[in-house]
Amino acid sequence: MKRFIPVFLMFFLLTSCITQQVGLKQKERELWNKPPDLTKVVYTGGDGITIEKAIVIKEAGNERNGVAAEYDFIAKKYGVKFVDWKPGVQSTFEEKGKRYDSVNIQTIPKNETIRFYFDITDFYGKW
């Protein structure tokens, strides 16, 4: 009986951790399947061409809205996605205590590659 309790306890702890992770994954899937809400998003900072002039995204509320806000910003500047430009490589990194997204786009008429830096500290990791 004494050996059963530690084994049961270990099984319970492992399954509860897995259940929490599965629940989080489900929540993430549900969030990404919803249309983004950009009604409260505020853009501040610079033009985004360098990290020092990063576009700061505020009030997105979560990562889904924040990423959509990045592409909304680009569309307002360069036109319709897949008509006037197409997305390229995107990466996330940390520098000096802030989180950034680096987003490359390829303009379709001129075939130029343009990189934008977004300060995503306000919404990074929020679901």
KERO-597937 format. One line per field, with one value per residue: chain; x, y, z of N, C-alpha, C in turn; residue number from 1. Coordinates in nm, 3 decimals. Example, Ala and Ser with C-alpha at 12.3 -4.5 7.8 and 13.67 -1.06 7.14 Angstrom:
! residues 2
chain: A,A;
n_X: 1.319,1.285;
n_Y: -0.569,-0.225;
n_Z: 0.780,0.708;
ca_X: 1.230,1.367;
ca_Y: -0.450,-0.106;
ca_Z: 0.780,0.714;
c_X: 1.320,1.290;
c_Y: -0.330,0.003;
c_Z: 0.780,0.787;
n: 1,2;
***
This chain:
! residues 127
chain: A,A,A,A,A,A,A,A,A,A,A,A,A,A,A,A,A,A,A,A,A,A,A,A,A,A,A,A,A,A,A,A,A,A,A,A,A,A,A,A,A,A,A,A,A,A,A,A,A,A,A,A,A,A,A,A,A,A,A,A,A,A,A,A,A,A,A,A,A,A,A,A,A,A,A,A,A,A,A,A,A,A,A,A,A,A,A,A,A,A,A,A,A,A,A,A,A,A,A,A,A,A,A,A,A,A,A,A,A,A,A,A,A,A,A,A,A,A,A,A,A,A,A,A,A,A,A;
n_X: 0.081,0.195,0.376,0.209,0.091,0.297,0.340,0.085,0.054,0.259,0.168,-0.073,0.024,0.170,-0.033,-0.201,-0.044,-0.012,-0.278,-0.327,-0.152,-0.264,-0.511,-0.426,-0.320,-0.555,-0.693,-0.524,-0.556,-0.829,-0.823,-0.661,-0.826,-1.029,-1.147,-0.921,-0.918,-0.879,-0.955,-0.874,-0.605,-0.299,-0.053,0.274,0.596,0.858,0.929,0.988,1.198,1.450,1.578,1.598,1.407,1.171,0.835,0.597,0.361,0.066,-0.196,-0.303,-0.379,-0.353,-0.152,-0.259,-0.408,-0.202,-0.010,-0.169,-0.202,0.054,0.069,-0.145,-0.050,0.158,0.009,-0.138,0.060,0.186,-0.008,-0.229,-0.205,-0.037,-0.104,0.014,0.234,0.420,0.444,0.750,1.027,0.985,1.076,1.121,1.268,1.470,1.586,1.768,1.581,1.335,1.082,1.084,0.955,1.078,1.000,1.000,0.915,0.825,0.811,0.581,0.557,0.814,0.990,1.139,1.303,1.193,1.246,1.079,1.070,0.907,0.803,0.698,0.650,0.434,0.222,0.333,0.332,0.081,-0.241;
n_Y: -0.119,0.125,0.170,0.211,0.464,0.670,0.612,0.652,0.924,1.039,0.970,1.117,1.383,1.405,1.363,1.578,1.798,1.755,1.775,2.048,2.165,2.073,2.201,2.469,2.469,2.422,2.658,2.844,2.761,2.817,3.095,3.176,3.100,3.282,3.595,3.873,4.142,4.464,4.707,4.853,4.889,5.064,5.243,5.340,5.502,5.469,5.452,5.189,5.087,5.049,4.892,5.077,5.256,5.120,5.009,5.053,4.848,4.881,4.801,4.575,4.346,4.062,3.796,3.713,3.933,4.118,4.024,4.034,4.308,4.392,4.312,4.457,4.717,4.714,4.668,4.904,5.075,4.965,4.849,4.595,4.272,4.005,4.106,4.359,4.322,4.059,3.841,3.766,3.625,3.595,3.677,3.645,3.815,3.908,4.208,4.418,4.392,4.410,4.281,4.190,4.176,4.088,4.153,4.058,4.176,4.130,4.339,4.340,4.473,4.597,4.411,4.440,4.383,4.448,4.526,4.526,4.639,4.556,4.652,4.435,4.402,4.472,4.292,4.040,3.697,3.693,3.558;
n_Z: 0.000,0.076,-0.130,-0.341,-0.307,-0.360,-0.635,-0.743,-0.679,-0.834,-1.092,-1.095,-1.077,-1.320,-1.515,-1.460,-1.529,-1.805,-1.887,-1.835,-2.020,-2.262,-2.245,-2.265,-2.524,-2.669,-2.609,-2.734,-3.004,-3.043,-3.012,-3.231,-3.437,-3.437,-3.577,-3.585,-3.344,-3.392,-3.297,-3.073,-3.100,-3.092,-3.265,-3.209,-3.182,-3.422,-3.778,-3.818,-3.965,-3.859,-3.558,-3.356,-3.432,-3.404,-3.461,-3.224,-3.083,-2.917,-2.683,-2.808,-2.680,-2.702,-2.849,-3.095,-3.195,-3.194,-3.384,-3.612,-3.619,-3.690,-3.962,-4.056,-4.026,-4.215,-4.449,-4.464,-4.537,-4.765,-4.928,-5.063,-4.932,-5.091,-5.335,-5.373,-5.215,-5.051,-4.767,-4.596,-4.431,-4.082,-3.753,-3.398,-3.127,-2.839,-2.699,-2.493,-2.283,-2.408,-2.631,-2.971,-3.306,-3.617,-3.940,-4.268,-4.591,-4.934,-5.199,-5.466,-5.722,-5.755,-5.656,-5.419,-5.106,-4.787,-4.449,-4.141,-3.805,-3.512,-3.193,-2.966,-2.703,-2.536,-2.593,-2.612,-2.545,-2.433,-2.402;
ca_X: 0.000,0.283,0.437,0.103,0.065,0.389,0.317,-0.040,0.081,0.338,0.077,-0.166,0.096,0.201,-0.153,-0.257,0.040,-0.045,-0.412,-0.314,-0.090,-0.363,-0.607,-0.364,-0.313,-0.691,-0.722,-0.448,-0.621,-0.953,-0.788,-0.611,-0.935,-1.118,-1.093,-0.854,-0.985,-0.779,-1.022,-0.805,-0.461,-0.234,0.084,0.360,0.736,0.908,0.883,1.012,1.306,1.560,1.529,1.587,1.284,1.070,0.693,0.550,0.220,0.006,-0.339,-0.349,-0.445,-0.300,-0.063,-0.336,-0.434,-0.074,0.047,-0.256,-0.173,0.177,0.037,-0.234,0.037,0.227,-0.091,-0.172,0.172,0.227,-0.120,-0.295,-0.119,-0.035,-0.126,0.120,0.349,0.399,0.526,0.872,1.073,0.950,1.140,1.102,1.390,1.471,1.702,1.760,1.461,1.213,1.058,1.067,0.936,1.139,0.914,1.041,0.816,0.877,0.717,0.557,0.593,0.958,1.066,1.228,1.284,1.189,1.235,1.017,1.088,0.793,0.818,0.579,0.658,0.304,0.132,0.406,0.302,-0.054,-0.344;
ca_Y: 0.000,0.242,0.191,0.254,0.608,0.752,0.588,0.721,1.067,1.074,0.960,1.229,1.507,1.405,1.380,1.712,1.889,1.732,1.831,2.194,2.199,2.049,2.310,2.590,2.453,2.441,2.801,2.909,2.729,2.894,3.235,3.197,3.078,3.398,3.712,3.963,4.265,4.571,4.833,4.927,4.891,5.195,5.235,5.452,5.476,5.521,5.394,5.045,5.043,5.004,4.854,5.200,5.323,5.014,5.043,4.999,4.811,4.885,4.772,4.463,4.255,3.926,3.773,3.705,4.069,4.186,3.982,4.091,4.451,4.409,4.303,4.569,4.833,4.700,4.684,5.048,5.145,4.907,4.800,4.468,4.154,3.912,4.180,4.460,4.271,3.927,3.825,3.685,3.568,3.667,3.619,3.714,3.816,3.999,4.296,4.519,4.372,4.425,4.179,4.246,4.095,4.135,4.102,4.093,4.166,4.142,4.414,4.266,4.544,4.628,4.298,4.485,4.326,4.552,4.470,4.608,4.599,4.589,4.629,4.356,4.379,4.491,4.178,3.914,3.593,3.708,3.484;
ca_Z: 0.000,0.084,-0.260,-0.430,-0.291,-0.440,-0.777,-0.775,-0.671,-0.952,-1.206,-1.085,-1.111,-1.463,-1.596,-1.442,-1.609,-1.945,-1.907,-1.840,-2.148,-2.367,-2.232,-2.319,-2.670,-2.719,-2.598,-2.840,-3.131,-3.049,-3.031,-3.367,-3.532,-3.434,-3.647,-3.491,-3.304,-3.397,-3.267,-2.967,-3.128,-3.110,-3.317,-3.173,-3.217,-3.549,-3.905,-3.814,-4.056,-3.773,-3.426,-3.278,-3.477,-3.410,-3.446,-3.097,-3.089,-2.783,-2.667,-2.890,-2.587,-2.710,-2.964,-3.220,-3.241,-3.216,-3.513,-3.715,-3.622,-3.768,-4.104,-4.085,-4.043,-4.344,-4.555,-4.474,-4.599,-4.893,-5.009,-5.040,-4.917,-5.204,-5.459,-5.377,-5.140,-4.990,-4.646,-4.602,-4.304,-3.960,-3.636,-3.271,-3.047,-2.725,-2.690,-2.387,-2.204,-2.487,-2.733,-3.106,-3.426,-3.741,-4.046,-4.405,-4.698,-5.070,-5.281,-5.589,-5.846,-5.766,-5.605,-5.313,-4.973,-4.684,-4.315,-4.038,-3.666,-3.427,-3.050,-2.931,-2.559,-2.473,-2.610,-2.624,-2.447,-2.379,-2.473;
c_X: 0.086,0.346,0.334,0.082,0.166,0.369,0.191,-0.019,0.159,0.251,-0.018,-0.097,0.126,0.078,-0.213,-0.175,0.005,-0.182,-0.407,-0.253,-0.187,-0.467,-0.553,-0.357,-0.450,-0.728,-0.650,-0.514,-0.749,-0.925,-0.745,-0.719,-1.035,-1.060,-1.028,-0.940,-0.879,-0.837,-0.950,-0.656,-0.412,-0.092,0.159,0.502,0.770,0.849,0.913,1.127,1.432,1.502,1.513,1.460,1.169,0.929,0.645,0.400,0.168,-0.142,-0.391,-0.422,-0.393,-0.218,-0.139,-0.359,-0.305,-0.010,-0.038,-0.230,-0.044,0.146,-0.062,-0.151,0.105,0.130,-0.129,-0.062,0.202,0.114,-0.165,-0.194,-0.143,-0.073,-0.010,0.248,0.315,0.490,0.646,0.902,1.031,1.019,1.116,1.232,1.376,1.599,1.675,1.627,1.330,1.205,1.027,1.030,1.007,1.059,0.967,0.921,0.888,0.772,0.703,0.595,0.745,1.048,1.173,1.200,1.294,1.168,1.174,1.051,0.969,0.830,0.688,0.573,0.521,0.213,0.200,0.369,0.163,-0.153,-0.478;
c_Y: 0.125,0.272,0.245,0.406,0.692,0.734,0.661,0.872,1.114,1.071,1.080,1.360,1.514,1.429,1.518,1.814,1.877,1.792,1.982,2.237,2.181,2.160,2.440,2.583,2.475,2.589,2.879,2.885,2.810,3.041,3.262,3.173,3.193,3.510,3.805,4.086,4.375,4.706,4.916,4.945,5.034,5.170,5.361,5.418,5.536,5.452,5.244,4.996,5.000,4.966,4.978,5.278,5.223,5.072,4.975,4.972,4.802,4.850,4.661,4.359,4.113,3.911,3.768,3.844,4.143,4.151,4.038,4.241,4.480,4.412,4.412,4.696,4.830,4.723,4.831,5.125,5.097,4.849,4.661,4.352,4.058,3.978,4.279,4.416,4.132,3.914,3.737,3.628,3.658,3.598,3.707,3.705,3.917,4.081,4.405,4.513,4.390,4.312,4.246,4.137,4.165,4.071,4.151,4.082,4.181,4.221,4.344,4.347,4.562,4.514,4.341,4.408,4.439,4.483,4.573,4.550,4.649,4.559,4.563,4.328,4.382,4.369,4.043,3.819,3.602,3.634,3.529;
c_Z: 0.000,-0.051,-0.359,-0.424,-0.369,-0.590,-0.822,-0.777,-0.793,-1.078,-1.209,-1.126,-1.261,-1.547,-1.578,-1.521,-1.757,-1.976,-1.917,-1.973,-2.262,-2.364,-2.289,-2.471,-2.733,-2.717,-2.708,-2.977,-3.148,-3.077,-3.175,-3.473,-3.535,-3.521,-3.546,-3.461,-3.294,-3.356,-3.161,-2.993,-3.154,-3.159,-3.272,-3.217,-3.352,-3.670,-3.915,-3.900,-3.980,-3.637,-3.337,-3.313,-3.490,-3.393,-3.319,-3.110,-2.946,-2.793,-2.759,-2.803,-2.587,-2.838,-3.096,-3.277,-3.273,-3.350,-3.628,-3.729,-3.700,-3.918,-4.148,-4.109,-4.180,-4.459,-4.573,-4.547,-4.741,-4.977,-4.971,-5.038,-5.034,-5.337,-5.477,-5.306,-5.086,-4.869,-4.672,-4.465,-4.188,-3.844,-3.514,-3.193,-2.934,-2.729,-2.586,-2.312,-2.279,-2.590,-2.866,-3.205,-3.539,-3.853,-4.181,-4.498,-4.831,-5.149,-5.415,-5.713,-5.864,-5.718,-5.503,-5.185,-4.872,-4.550,-4.222,-3.902,-3.586,-3.282,-3.003,-2.780,-2.492,-2.484,-2.613,-2.509,-2.386,-2.468,-2.425;
n: 1,2,3,4,5,6,7,8,9,10,11,12,13,14,15,16,17,18,19,20,21,22,23,24,25,26,27,28,29,30,31,32,33,34,35,36,37,38,39,40,41,42,43,44,45,46,47,48,49,50,51,52,53,54,55,56,57,58,59,60,61,62,63,64,65,66,67,68,69,70,71,72,73,74,75,76,77,78,79,80,81,82,83,84,85,86,87,88,89,90,91,92,93,94,95,96,97,98,99,100,101,102,103,104,105,106,107,108,109,110,111,112,113,114,115,116,117,118,119,120,121,122,123,124,125,126,127;
***
